[in-house]
Amino acid sequence: MVAFAELWERASYYSLVALLALYAVAPRAHGGLGVSRAEATEISGDYTLMAFGLPVVFGFLGDRFLGHYRAVVLGACIIVSGHATLFFGNHEDTVVLWAALWLVATGTGLLKPAMPCLVSSFYGQNRVRRDQAFKYYYMMINIGGMTGPFIAGLIQVKWGFDWAFLWAGLGMSVALIVLIMARPLVPTTERGRPGLACDGVPEPPDPIAIDTKRLRVNLCALAALFVLFLVWAMAYGVFAGSATTELIGNFYVDRTVFGWTIPAAAMNSIEPAIIVMATPVLAFGLGWLARRGRFPHSIFQMVVGGLLSCVAVILLGWLAMSIPEGVKSAPVIGLWAFIGAYAFMSVGEVLISPVYMAVITRLAPRRQQATWQGAVLLAIGILGFATSRIGAYAERDGGSHRVETFMVTGGIALGIVLIFAFGTPFLVRLVQRYNPQPAGIDSALGDELESLTQLDASEPAIGVRVDKE
């Protein structure tokens, strides 16, 4: 239920991201705004800041006043109204366009930070099932991110921007109906307002919030990992959030496959498609390491993810060297080389984003979790806004600054991640000391080993031996 709603929220967001820059640069005769490429990257960055900046405010409201389930339902309603405004309103009027974008961003701000909290609430203290649930949850996120821009691109080519803007809103409407009908399945502590009993069931005490020393250590660990996440977000923003890569994919990548030209907007499906395919492979590899007692800690996984993402940015800079200076369009970059750069970024994302999401639900107090999730999104939004300006700089003078932008950003991020790697052993020991594992689990292997060692192939997909919990 929760994952289905998140799938359509991500389809909504990524469809708009895929279409927005293309809509902005399209001539007015073709239904676009007719602005320059530099202005298009700025518009895309402004929307990114809105969509990722508002969740920290609405996450706090969800934690303290609304409750997570109510925030999700209200957010879904507002997202639907934003898509309806894009379809029924005159989006060539900038006032109408920005009103619609603000509605979608506001709905995202309510829904996005509360979603992981709902996922965690279904499993209580059972970290085994919770870790497995986040894998499925993140898979659904990327299915939405993969199908959203791909279908939006096909619709835009055949019927224009109006219908492309509408389609994700229709899916979000279905998700909203499912959320409302499935309310009885939501844990009672999440249905009502925070601190108040719901259906006669009082909210249980939070073991982290009442332990001052553990709370202090956990918040310090989350802050340290937040710095690492910021570095990754900067690399990711330059790679995928600045619209520069999208424009490169549209104008300089050979998108012809067996005589069929892939729609430009559908190129945004590359990253989530790789994530959907790579996640089972990574899970198998991590399971193989766990059975040999060498499963990497979640913090170490985040460091490796940061390194891979930095390599992706540098690799894209190397590919950009083949673009002739001053040429507006030429298929000089091979499709598979372009996909290879995305592969590094996508695998790095799998090793950072869902891992940090799960770490927040383990280490943060219950009534701070959505705020932390919102803070993560705010950081992505701020960096997305900044990297859109970096992307605008890269596109100036005929794109002569692209190579410089990718190489410098990737090199700086790589250096910071390498420095952070030296402090990883200390941070791992600190987290393990104040968050001990259940009896019979080797704490040196981290929380994830608990889930992997308790899986049994003869059991259903979730595969949890609850008697060991």
Summary of the structure (lengths in Angstrom):
residues: 469
radius of gyration: 22.0
end to end distance: 25.1
largest distance: 68.5
contacts: 1727
relative contact order: 0.15
helix: 77%
strand: 2%
